[in-house]
Amino acid sequence: MSFVQIQCTRCKTVFRDRAGRLQDGYSRQCPSCEVVLFFAEDSPNPQVKQAMKRARQARKERRETEMARVSAPQVRGNFSRTQTGRIQHSSEDEED
């Protein structure tokens, strides 16, 4: 889960919110001064624009890592070295 830092337009306090929430039409109350911030792509406020840009980038990075994880070949079994060694050792005993 990725978070984005937001600077309040009124009191300049920096707080954070989830990148998934920060989309066009989202509103959030500042935890310090309790002013309501409205997040829109076409906002004239530079702090809101910057937060929206960082949220878009964080969502994109998360999608890319999820796609890479899904498309990567999965390894069968979850054996440690000791388990693998025991399995190989027991098969050698059977051959003797």
Biopython code that builds the backbone (N, CA, C, O; Angstrom):
import numpy as np
from Bio.PDB.StructureBuilder import StructureBuilder

atoms = [
    (1, "MET", "N", (0.850, -1.162, 0.000)),
    (1, "MET", "CA", (0.000, 0.000, 0.000)),
    (1, "MET", "C", (0.904, 1.236, 0.000)),
    (1, "MET", "O", (1.798, 1.364, 0.836)),
    (2, "SER", "N", (0.662, 2.124, -0.930)),
    (2, "SER", "CA", (1.516, 3.298, -1.032)),
    (2, "SER", "C", (0.763, 4.540, -0.561)),
    (2, "SER", "O", (-0.448, 4.671, -0.737)),
    (3, "PHE", "N", (1.513, 5.421, 0.029)),
    (3, "PHE", "CA", (0.964, 6.659, 0.566)),
    (3, "PHE", "C", (1.592, 7.855, -0.130)),
    (3, "PHE", "O", (2.708, 7.780, -0.645)),
    (4, "VAL", "N", (0.855, 8.956, -0.137)),
    (4, "VAL", "CA", (1.317, 10.191, -0.747)),
    (4, "VAL", "C", (1.248, 11.296, 0.307)),
    (4, "VAL", "O", (0.283, 11.388, 1.065)),
    (5, "GLN", "N", (2.277, 12.123, 0.341)),
    (5, "GLN", "CA", (2.266, 13.261, 1.261)),
    (5, "GLN", "C", (1.513, 14.420, 0.637)),
    (5, "GLN", "O", (1.653, 14.712, -0.550)),
    (6, "ILE", "N", (0.705, 15.077, 1.470)),
    (6, "ILE", "CA", (-0.119, 16.198, 1.031)),
    (6, "ILE", "C", (0.168, 17.377, 1.937)),
    (6, "ILE", "O", (0.249, 17.228, 3.156)),
    (7, "GLN", "N", (0.320, 18.542, 1.344)),
    (7, "GLN", "CA", (0.515, 19.746, 2.131)),
    (7, "GLN", "C", (-0.791, 20.538, 2.133)),
    (7, "GLN", "O", (-1.354, 20.830, 1.078)),
    (8, "CYS", "N", (-1.257, 20.877, 3.313)),
    (8, "CYS", "CA", (-2.500, 21.627, 3.446)),
    (8, "CYS", "C", (-2.340, 23.005, 2.800)),
    (8, "CYS", "O", (-1.298, 23.648, 2.926)),
    (9, "THR", "N", (-3.375, 23.435, 2.119)),
    (9, "THR", "CA", (-3.330, 24.731, 1.438)),
    (9, "THR", "C", (-3.478, 25.893, 2.410)),
    (9, "THR", "O", (-3.102, 27.022, 2.093)),
    (10, "ARG", "N", (-4.017, 25.627, 3.575)),
    (10, "ARG", "CA", (-4.261, 26.703, 4.545)),
    (10, "ARG", "C", (-3.150, 26.812, 5.588)),
    (10, "ARG", "O", (-2.536, 27.868, 5.736)),
    (11, "CYS", "N", (-2.893, 25.716, 6.311)),
    (11, "CYS", "CA", (-1.943, 25.774, 7.434)),
    (11, "CYS", "C", (-0.560, 25.235, 7.079)),
    (11, "CYS", "O", (0.361, 25.325, 7.890)),
    (12, "LYS", "N", (-0.401, 24.672, 5.871)),
    (12, "LYS", "CA", (0.873, 24.140, 5.361)),
    (12, "LYS", "C", (1.364, 22.899, 6.103)),
    (12, "LYS", "O", (2.524, 22.511, 5.958)),
    (13, "THR", "N", (0.502, 22.279, 6.890)),
    (13, "THR", "CA", (0.853, 21.029, 7.547)),
    (13, "THR", "C", (0.932, 19.920, 6.503)),
    (13, "THR", "O", (0.127, 19.879, 5.572)),
    (14, "VAL", "N", (1.896, 19.028, 6.657)),
    (14, "VAL", "CA", (2.049, 17.904, 5.736)),
    (14, "VAL", "C", (1.465, 16.660, 6.405)),
    (14, "VAL", "O", (1.826, 16.323, 7.533)),
    (15, "PHE", "N", (0.568, 15.993, 5.706)),
    (15, "PHE", "CA", (-0.006, 14.741, 6.177)),
    (15, "PHE", "C", (-0.024, 13.780, 5.010)),
    (15, "PHE", "O", (0.337, 14.156, 3.895)),
    (16, "ARG", "N", (-0.435, 12.553, 5.243)),
    (16, "ARG", "CA", (-0.408, 11.577, 4.161)),
    (16, "ARG", "C", (-1.753, 10.880, 4.011)),
    (16, "ARG", "O", (-2.558, 10.816, 4.940)),
    (17, "ASP", "N", (-1.961, 10.366, 2.815)),
    (17, "ASP", "CA", (-3.174, 9.619, 2.496)),
    (17, "ASP", "C", (-2.822, 8.562, 1.461)),
    (17, "ASP", "O", (-1.789, 8.659, 0.799)),
    (18, "ARG", "N", (-3.659, 7.574, 1.322)),
    (18, "ARG", "CA", (-3.408, 6.494, 0.369)),
    (18, "ARG", "C", (-3.474, 7.009, -1.060)),
    (18, "ARG", "O", (-4.333, 7.820, -1.406)),
    (19, "ALA", "N", (-2.559, 6.529, -1.876)),
    (19, "ALA", "CA", (-2.505, 6.955, -3.277)),
    (19, "ALA", "C", (-3.753, 6.519, -4.033)),
    (19, "ALA", "O", (-4.178, 7.200, -4.966)),
    (20, "GLY", "N", (-4.336, 5.408, -3.648)),
    (20, "GLY", "CA", (-5.533, 4.925, -4.310)),
    (20, "GLY", "C", (-6.738, 5.826, -4.099)),
    (20, "GLY", "O", (-7.631, 5.877, -4.945)),
    (21, "ARG", "N", (-6.770, 6.521, -3.006)),
    (21, "ARG", "CA", (-7.885, 7.425, -2.707)),
    (21, "ARG", "C", (-7.778, 8.746, -3.452)),
    (21, "ARG", "O", (-8.794, 9.330, -3.830)),
    (22, "LEU", "N", (-6.564, 9.217, -3.666)),
    (22, "LEU", "CA", (-6.346, 10.535, -4.264)),
    (22, "LEU", "C", (-6.636, 10.507, -5.753)),
    (22, "LEU", "O", (-5.733, 10.336, -6.572)),
    (23, "GLN", "N", (-7.890, 10.675, -6.091)),
    (23, "GLN", "CA", (-8.312, 10.714, -7.483)),
    (23, "GLN", "C", (-9.227, 11.909, -7.671)),
    (23, "GLN", "O", (-9.650, 12.543, -6.705)),
    (24, "ASP", "N", (-9.522, 12.206, -8.914)),
    (24, "ASP", "CA", (-10.363, 13.347, -9.248)),
    (24, "ASP", "C", (-11.710, 13.246, -8.521)),
    (24, "ASP", "O", (-12.418, 12.247, -8.651)),
    (25, "GLY", "N", (-12.056, 14.280, -7.761)),
    (25, "GLY", "CA", (-13.323, 14.315, -7.039)),
    (25, "GLY", "C", (-13.214, 13.933, -5.570)),
    (25, "GLY", "O", (-14.199, 14.032, -4.839)),
    (26, "TYR", "N", (-12.052, 13.504, -5.124)),
    (26, "TYR", "CA", (-11.847, 13.112, -3.731)),
    (26, "TYR", "C", (-11.699, 14.355, -2.859)),
    (26, "TYR", "O", (-11.116, 15.348, -3.295)),
    (27, "SER", "N", (-12.217, 14.313, -1.644)),
    (27, "SER", "CA", (-12.032, 15.411, -0.697)),
    (27, "SER", "C", (-11.543, 14.836, 0.622)),
    (27, "SER", "O", (-11.881, 13.711, 0.989)),
    (28, "ARG", "N", (-10.752, 15.617, 1.323)),
    (28, "ARG", "CA", (-10.150, 15.169, 2.575)),
    (28, "ARG", "C", (-10.017, 16.366, 3.502)),
    (28, "ARG", "O", (-9.691, 17.470, 3.066)),
    (29, "GLN", "N", (-10.269, 16.139, 4.774)),
    (29, "GLN", "CA", (-10.146, 17.199, 5.765)),
    (29, "GLN", "C", (-8.740, 17.182, 6.351)),
    (29, "GLN", "O", (-8.214, 16.122, 6.689)),
    (30, "CYS", "N", (-8.140, 18.353, 6.467)),
    (30, "CYS", "CA", (-6.808, 18.476, 7.061)),
    (30, "CYS", "C", (-6.905, 18.072, 8.531)),
    (30, "CYS", "O", (-7.788, 18.557, 9.239)),
    (31, "PRO", "N", (-6.024, 17.203, 9.001)),
    (31, "PRO", "CA", (-6.089, 16.784, 10.407)),
    (31, "PRO", "C", (-5.697, 17.886, 11.387)),
    (31, "PRO", "O", (-5.983, 17.776, 12.580)),
    (32, "SER", "N", (-5.053, 18.936, 10.909)),
    (32, "SER", "CA", (-4.611, 20.006, 11.793)),
    (32, "SER", "C", (-5.617, 21.147, 11.886)),
    (32, "SER", "O", (-6.105, 21.461, 12.972)),
    (33, "CYS", "N", (-5.926, 21.765, 10.753)),
    (33, "CYS", "CA", (-6.798, 22.944, 10.775)),
    (33, "CYS", "C", (-8.238, 22.635, 10.348)),
    (33, "CYS", "O", (-9.105, 23.507, 10.411)),
    (34, "GLU", "N", (-8.491, 21.409, 9.920)),
    (34, "GLU", "CA", (-9.815, 20.907, 9.558)),
    (34, "GLU", "C", (-10.444, 21.561, 8.332)),
    (34, "GLU", "O", (-11.658, 21.473, 8.148)),
    (35, "VAL", "N", (-9.645, 22.215, 7.491)),
    (35, "VAL", "CA", (-10.159, 22.731, 6.230)),
    (35, "VAL", "C", (-10.348, 21.536, 5.282)),
    (35, "VAL", "O", (-9.567, 20.585, 5.323)),
    (36, "VAL", "N", (-11.360, 21.582, 4.451)),
    (36, "VAL", "CA", (-11.618, 20.495, 3.514)),
    (36, "VAL", "C", (-10.874, 20.779, 2.215)),
    (36, "VAL", "O", (-11.044, 21.835, 1.606)),
    (37, "LEU", "N", (-10.045, 19.822, 1.800)),
    (37, "LEU", "CA", (-9.290, 19.933, 0.559)),
    (37, "LEU", "C", (-10.000, 19.116, -0.514)),
    (37, "LEU", "O", (-10.377, 17.967, -0.283)),
    (38, "PHE", "N", (-10.177, 19.705, -1.666)),
    (38, "PHE", "CA", (-10.804, 19.028, -2.790)),
    (38, "PHE", "C", (-9.732, 18.725, -3.828)),
    (38, "PHE", "O", (-8.974, 19.608, -4.229)),
    (39, "PHE", "N", (-9.678, 17.486, -4.251)),
    (39, "PHE", "CA", (-8.654, 17.048, -5.196)),
    (39, "PHE", "C", (-9.266, 16.911, -6.581)),
    (39, "PHE", "O", (-10.188, 16.126, -6.804)),
    (40, "ALA", "N", (-8.726, 17.698, -7.505)),
    (40, "ALA", "CA", (-9.171, 17.674, -8.895)),
    (40, "ALA", "C", (-7.958, 17.845, -9.793)),
    (40, "ALA", "O", (-7.003, 18.539, -9.444)),
    (41, "GLU", "N", (-8.010, 17.207, -10.948)),
    (41, "GLU", "CA", (-6.902, 17.288, -11.896)),
    (41, "GLU", "C", (-6.643, 18.712, -12.363)),
    (41, "GLU", "O", (-5.497, 19.087, -12.609)),
    (42, "ASP", "N", (-7.691, 19.500, -12.488)),
    (42, "ASP", "CA", (-7.547, 20.868, -13.006)),
    (42, "ASP", "C", (-7.513, 21.918, -11.884)),
    (42, "ASP", "O", (-7.881, 23.072, -12.108)),
    (43, "SER", "N", (-7.083, 21.531, -10.702)),
    (43, "SER", "CA", (-7.032, 22.446, -9.568)),
    (43, "SER", "C", (-5.976, 23.533, -9.795)),
    (43, "SER", "O", (-4.889, 23.246, -10.297)),
    (44, "PRO", "N", (-6.292, 24.766, -9.431)),
    (44, "PRO", "CA", (-5.297, 25.836, -9.571)),
    (44, "PRO", "C", (-4.235, 25.800, -8.467)),
    (44, "PRO", "O", (-3.216, 26.484, -8.567)),
    (45, "ASN", "N", (-4.464, 25.017, -7.430)),
    (45, "ASN", "CA", (-3.556, 24.954, -6.294)),
    (45, "ASN", "C", (-2.374, 24.033, -6.601)),
    (45, "ASN", "O", (-2.584, 22.870, -6.943)),
    (46, "PRO", "N", (-1.139, 24.525, -6.488)),
    (46, "PRO", "CA", (0.042, 23.711, -6.816)),
    (46, "PRO", "C", (0.247, 22.524, -5.867)),
    (46, "PRO", "O", (0.745, 21.482, -6.293)),
    (47, "GLN", "N", (-0.133, 22.663, -4.579)),
    (47, "GLN", "CA", (0.020, 21.545, -3.643)),
    (47, "GLN", "C", (-0.902, 20.386, -4.022)),
    (47, "GLN", "O", (-0.516, 19.221, -3.932)),
    (48, "VAL", "N", (-2.115, 20.713, -4.445)),
    (48, "VAL", "CA", (-3.067, 19.684, -4.856)),
    (48, "VAL", "C", (-2.589, 19.023, -6.139)),
    (48, "VAL", "O", (-2.648, 17.800, -6.265)),
    (49, "LYS", "N", (-2.122, 19.810, -7.085)),
    (49, "LYS", "CA", (-1.613, 19.249, -8.339)),
    (49, "LYS", "C", (-0.438, 18.302, -8.085)),
    (49, "LYS", "O", (-0.360, 17.225, -8.677)),
    (50, "GLN", "N", (0.460, 18.708, -7.212)),
    (50, "GLN", "CA", (1.635, 17.891, -6.905)),
    (50, "GLN", "C", (1.219, 16.584, -6.235)),
    (50, "GLN", "O", (1.756, 15.526, -6.565)),
    (51, "ALA", "N", (0.282, 16.640, -5.310)),
    (51, "ALA", "CA", (-0.185, 15.431, -4.639)),
    (51, "ALA", "C", (-0.873, 14.498, -5.632)),
    (51, "ALA", "O", (-0.683, 13.284, -5.574)),
    (52, "MET", "N", (-1.666, 15.052, -6.537)),
    (52, "MET", "CA", (-2.348, 14.241, -7.550)),
    (52, "MET", "C", (-1.323, 13.569, -8.477)),
    (52, "MET", "O", (-1.489, 12.411, -8.860)),
    (53, "LYS", "N", (-0.282, 14.295, -8.827)),
    (53, "LYS", "CA", (0.761, 13.758, -9.702)),
    (53, "LYS", "C", (1.495, 12.602, -9.013)),
    (53, "LYS", "O", (1.735, 11.562, -9.626)),
    (54, "ARG", "N", (1.850, 12.788, -7.732)),
    (54, "ARG", "CA", (2.534, 11.737, -6.987)),
    (54, "ARG", "C", (1.641, 10.506, -6.814)),
    (54, "ARG", "O", (2.125, 9.375, -6.868)),
    (55, "ALA", "N", (0.349, 10.723, -6.608)),
    (55, "ALA", "CA", (-0.580, 9.607, -6.454)),
    (55, "ALA", "C", (-0.699, 8.820, -7.761)),
    (55, "ALA", "O", (-0.715, 7.590, -7.742)),
    (56, "ARG", "N", (-0.783, 9.519, -8.888)),
    (56, "ARG", "CA", (-0.839, 8.849, -10.193)),
    (56, "ARG", "C", (0.403, 7.996, -10.409)),
    (56, "ARG", "O", (0.316, 6.853, -10.858)),
    (57, "GLN", "N", (1.557, 8.563, -10.085)),
    (57, "GLN", "CA", (2.820, 7.855, -10.259)),
    (57, "GLN", "C", (2.881, 6.627, -9.344)),
    (57, "GLN", "O", (3.326, 5.563, -9.774)),
    (58, "ALA", "N", (2.445, 6.760, -8.104)),
    (58, "ALA", "CA", (2.463, 5.638, -7.165)),
    (58, "ALA", "C", (1.523, 4.525, -7.620)),
    (58, "ALA", "O", (1.867, 3.347, -7.515)),
    (59, "ARG", "N", (0.346, 4.879, -8.122)),
    (59, "ARG", "CA", (-0.593, 3.870, -8.624)),
    (59, "ARG", "C", (-0.009, 3.154, -9.839)),
    (59, "ARG", "O", (-0.164, 1.941, -9.980)),
    (60, "LYS", "N", (0.657, 3.898, -10.712)),
    (60, "LYS", "CA", (1.270, 3.307, -11.907)),
    (60, "LYS", "C", (2.367, 2.323, -11.517)),
    (60, "LYS", "O", (2.433, 1.223, -12.065)),
    (61, "GLU", "N", (3.225, 2.707, -10.578)),
    (61, "GLU", "CA", (4.299, 1.834, -10.124)),
    (61, "GLU", "C", (3.740, 0.567, -9.486)),
    (61, "GLU", "O", (4.269, -0.526, -9.690)),
    (62, "ARG", "N", (2.677, 0.719, -8.720)),
    (62, "ARG", "CA", (2.069, -0.448, -8.081)),
    (62, "ARG", "C", (1.488, -1.403, -9.129)),
    (62, "ARG", "O", (1.645, -2.619, -9.018)),
    (63, "ARG", "N", (0.818, -0.851, -10.141)),
    (63, "ARG", "CA", (0.271, -1.691, -11.217)),
    (63, "ARG", "C", (1.389, -2.439, -11.934)),
    (63, "ARG", "O", (1.253, -3.626, -12.229)),
    (64, "GLU", "N", (2.493, -1.750, -12.216)),
    (64, "GLU", "CA", (3.607, -2.376, -12.917)),
    (64, "GLU", "C", (4.229, -3.508, -12.108)),
    (64, "GLU", "O", (4.561, -4.552, -12.668)),
    (65, "THR", "N", (4.392, -3.319, -10.808)),
    (65, "THR", "CA", (4.961, -4.384, -9.981)),
    (65, "THR", "C", (4.008, -5.562, -9.870)),
    (65, "THR", "O", (4.451, -6.710, -9.844)),
    (66, "GLU", "N", (2.709, -5.301, -9.803)),
    (66, "GLU", "CA", (1.740, -6.395, -9.763)),
    (66, "GLU", "C", (1.737, -7.173, -11.073)),
    (66, "GLU", "O", (1.654, -8.402, -11.066)),
    (67, "MET", "N", (1.826, -6.464, -12.199)),
    (67, "MET", "CA", (1.854, -7.139, -13.493)),
    (67, "MET", "C", (3.127, -7.967, -13.648)),
    (67, "MET", "O", (3.083, -9.066, -14.201)),
    (68, "ALA", "N", (4.246, -7.462, -13.175)),
    (68, "ALA", "CA", (5.504, -8.204, -13.248)),
    (68, "ALA", "C", (5.436, -9.452, -12.379)),
    (68, "ALA", "O", (5.961, -10.501, -12.752)),
    (69, "ARG", "N", (4.799, -9.343, -11.236)),
    (69, "ARG", "CA", (4.678, -10.484, -10.332)),
    (69, "ARG", "C", (3.755, -11.545, -10.928)),
    (69, "ARG", "O", (4.027, -12.740, -10.811)),
    (70, "VAL", "N", (2.683, -11.122, -11.554)),
    (70, "VAL", "CA", (1.743, -12.060, -12.154)),
    (70, "VAL", "C", (2.346, -12.749, -13.367)),
    (70, "VAL", "O", (2.133, -13.945, -13.572)),
    (71, "SER", "N", (3.086, -12.016, -14.163)),
    (71, "SER", "CA", (3.639, -12.586, -15.388)),
    (71, "SER", "C", (4.910, -13.403, -15.152)),
    (71, "SER", "O", (5.332, -14.146, -16.038)),
    (72, "ALA", "N", (5.521, -13.281, -13.986)),
    (72, "ALA", "CA", (6.743, -14.038, -13.695)),
    (72, "ALA", "C", (6.401, -15.508, -13.485)),
    (72, "ALA", "O", (5.364, -15.827, -12.904)),
    (73, "PRO", "N", (7.279, -16.419, -13.962)),
    (73, "PRO", "CA", (7.017, -17.847, -13.743)),
    (73, "PRO", "C", (7.088, -18.173, -12.262)),
    (73, "PRO", "O", (7.963, -17.689, -11.545)),
    (74, "GLN", "N", (6.160, -18.996, -11.820)),
    (74, "GLN", "CA", (6.126, -19.345, -10.411)),
    (74, "GLN", "C", (6.904, -20.635, -10.177)),
    (74, "GLN", "O", (6.828, -21.574, -10.968)),
    (75, "VAL", "N", (7.640, -20.663, -9.095)),
    (75, "VAL", "CA", (8.438, -21.824, -8.737)),
    (75, "VAL", "C", (7.541, -22.812, -7.997)),
    (75, "VAL", "O", (6.793, -22.443, -7.092)),
    (76, "ARG", "N", (7.635, -24.082, -8.405)),
    (76, "ARG", "CA", (6.824, -25.101, -7.724)),
    (76, "ARG", "C", (7.503, -25.523, -6.437)),
    (76, "ARG", "O", (8.717, -25.721, -6.394)),
    (77, "GLY", "N", (6.727, -25.655, -5.420)),
    (77, "GLY", "CA", (7.246, -26.107, -4.131)),
    (77, "GLY", "C", (8.000, -25.001, -3.419)),
    (77, "GLY", "O", (8.484, -24.056, -4.040)),
    (78, "ASN", "N", (8.087, -25.133, -2.144)),
    (78, "ASN", "CA", (8.789, -24.147, -1.339)),
    (78, "ASN", "C", (9.720, -24.911, -0.404)),
    (78, "ASN", "O", (9.515, -24.939, 0.810)),
    (79, "PHE", "N", (10.753, -25.533, -0.990)),
    (79, "PHE", "CA", (11.634, -26.376, -0.221)),
    (79, "PHE", "C", (12.859, -25.604, 0.236)),
    (79, "PHE", "O", (13.416, -24.789, -0.500)),
    (80, "SER", "N", (13.259, -25.875, 1.452)),
    (80, "SER", "CA", (14.511, -25.303, 1.927)),
    (80, "SER", "C", (15.642, -26.260, 1.552)),
    (80, "SER", "O", (15.383, -27.342, 1.025)),
    (81, "ARG", "N", (16.856, -25.886, 1.811)),
    (81, "ARG", "CA", (17.997, -26.733, 1.458)),
    (81, "ARG", "C", (17.967, -28.042, 2.234)),
    (81, "ARG", "O", (18.307, -29.095, 1.694)),
    (82, "THR", "N", (17.568, -27.981, 3.481)),
    (82, "THR", "CA", (17.562, -29.209, 4.277)),
    (82, "THR", "C", (16.513, -30.179, 3.761)),
    (82, "THR", "O", (16.757, -31.386, 3.733)),
    (83, "GLN", "N", (15.368, -29.691, 3.357)),
    (83, "GLN", "CA", (14.335, -30.572, 2.826)),
    (83, "GLN", "C", (14.796, -31.184, 1.511)),
    (83, "GLN", "O", (14.603, -32.379, 1.285)),
    (84, "THR", "N", (15.393, -30.393, 0.655)),
    (84, "THR", "CA", (15.872, -30.896, -0.626)),
    (84, "THR", "C", (16.976, -31.925, -0.400)),
    (84, "THR", "O", (17.015, -32.964, -1.058)),
    (85, "GLY", "N", (17.859, -31.626, 0.529)),
    (85, "GLY", "CA", (18.944, -32.555, 0.821)),
    (85, "GLY", "C", (18.432, -33.880, 1.348)),
    (85, "GLY", "O", (18.952, -34.929, 0.966)),
    (86, "ARG", "N", (17.441, -33.866, 2.203)),
    (86, "ARG", "CA", (16.879, -35.103, 2.750)),
    (86, "ARG", "C", (16.195, -35.918, 1.662)),
    (86, "ARG", "O", (16.298, -37.144, 1.633)),
    (87, "ILE", "N", (15.510, -35.241, 0.786)),
    (87, "ILE", "CA", (14.813, -35.951, -0.284)),
    (87, "ILE", "C", (15.836, -36.633, -1.192)),
    (87, "ILE", "O", (15.658, -37.794, -1.562)),
    (88, "GLN", "N", (16.906, -35.920, -1.552)),
    (88, "GLN", "CA", (17.921, -36.511, -2.411)),
    (88, "GLN", "C", (18.645, -37.636, -1.690)),
    (88, "GLN", "O", (18.956, -38.662, -2.295)),
    (89, "HIS", "N", (18.916, -37.455, -0.402)),
    (89, "HIS", "CA", (19.631, -38.457, 0.373)),
    (89, "HIS", "C", (18.825, -39.735, 0.485)),
    (89, "HIS", "O", (19.372, -40.832, 0.379)),
    (90, "SER", "N", (17.521, -39.597, 0.701)),
    (90, "SER", "CA", (16.691, -40.815, 0.848)),
    (90, "SER", "C", (16.583, -41.558, -0.470)),
    (90, "SER", "O", (16.480, -42.785, -0.454)),
    (91, "SER", "N", (16.601, -40.879, -1.615)),
    (91, "SER", "CA", (16.539, -41.563, -2.894)),
    (91, "SER", "C", (17.861, -42.279, -3.182)),
    (91, "SER", "O", (17.860, -43.300, -3.869)),
    (92, "GLU", "N", (18.978, -41.774, -2.680)),
    (92, "GLU", "CA", (20.263, -42.449, -2.853)),
    (92, "GLU", "C", (20.286, -43.742, -2.047)),
    (92, "GLU", "O", (20.876, -44.728, -2.489)),
    (93, "ASP", "N", (19.653, -43.758, -0.865)),
    (93, "ASP", "CA", (19.615, -44.951, -0.029)),
    (93, "ASP", "C", (18.816, -46.055, -0.713)),
    (93, "ASP", "O", (19.148, -47.232, -0.575)),
    (94, "GLU", "N", (17.776, -45.694, -1.442)),
    (94, "GLU", "CA", (16.944, -46.680, -2.109)),
    (94, "GLU", "C", (17.681, -47.357, -3.261)),
    (94, "GLU", "O", (17.410, -48.519, -3.564)),
    (95, "GLU", "N", (18.600, -46.657, -3.903)),
    (95, "GLU", "CA", (19.332, -47.221, -5.027)),
    (95, "GLU", "C", (20.355, -48.261, -4.586)),
    (95, "GLU", "O", (20.676, -49.164, -5.358)),
    (96, "ASP", "N", (20.874, -48.158, -3.368)),
    (96, "ASP", "CA", (21.917, -49.083, -2.880)),
    (96, "ASP", "C", (21.417, -50.440, -2.629)),
    (96, "ASP", "O", (22.180, -51.314, -2.219)),
]
sb = StructureBuilder()
sb.init_structure("model")
sb.init_model(0)
sb.init_chain("A")
sb.init_seg("    ")
for serial, (resi, resn, name, xyz) in enumerate(atoms, 1):
    if name == "N":
        sb.init_residue(resn, " ", resi, " ")
    sb.init_atom(name, np.array(xyz, "f"), 0.0, 1.0, " ", f" {name:<3s}", serial, name[0])
structure = sb.get_structure()
